[in-house]
């Protein structure tokens, strides 16, 4: 386990170096993979896209968000700016100084857009899976879901029901999510976050890829994202839900590598199978909060 002190807390991180760093062509941007909120961890990226990116020549950095996985869980500090501050400090502490490609699953995409609005000169592109920039409507949905989950998990039989439907690992993660929501100020702080201005978000010029599941309630945000960021390519995956990253990783990889080639000018192939080692355990299914 690799830990790094960043922004006053300890973050669990994982770095995958390019398999062939001597390959011809210009150096690749560093791919930074950011997971979603509550029951998610870096595992959702580790088992789906991290190794294929490294095999394609991208230095790849993953981490558990504050309060998640093996990272420290402070009682407070859960506004959007705190998560963006963590990312900025993590990059500095990891020695990442060049351009970056940001990948965000669910709320991780919102952190990616928040960072891009703050440091647009550093971001070569954004891939957001089942996500949105930090607009008031998106944050309203996040707040609604946080409060719904916080109210449901303590109810009698809730964890047993999750275990019966999804297995013991899901029940353990749900229990940890319940503790996270009860022991921290996230349900109050995150909805009250200061958001980047619409002007700052609209000024982003980097390529953007947004992936949605056709059966997810998040897909109706695609039009608003394209209105805000016209350069966005949107791909809707048939029959998929909010957990599309975990449920359809091969389809996600195809879209990502095609976009890297066509929109970012980074010629790539995706021949690698996902990682079989285990930094923690298998990715949660599904993520709890958008």
Buried (B, 14 or more C-beta within 10 A) or exposed (E): EEBBEBBEBBBBBBBBEBEEEEEEEEEBBBBBBBBBBBBBBBBBBBBBBBBBBBBBBBBBBBBBBBBBBBBBBBEEBBBBBBBBBBBBBBBEBBEBEEBBBBBBBBBBBBBBBBBBBBBBEBBBBBBBBBBBBBBEEBBEBBBEBBBEBBEEBEEEEBBEEBBEEBEEEBBBBBBBBBEBBEEBBBBBBBBEBEBBEEEBBBEBEBBBBBBBBEBBBBBEBBEBBBEBBEEBBBBBBEEBBBBBBBBBBEBBBBBBBBBBBEBBEBEBEBEBEBBEEEBBEEBBBBBBBB
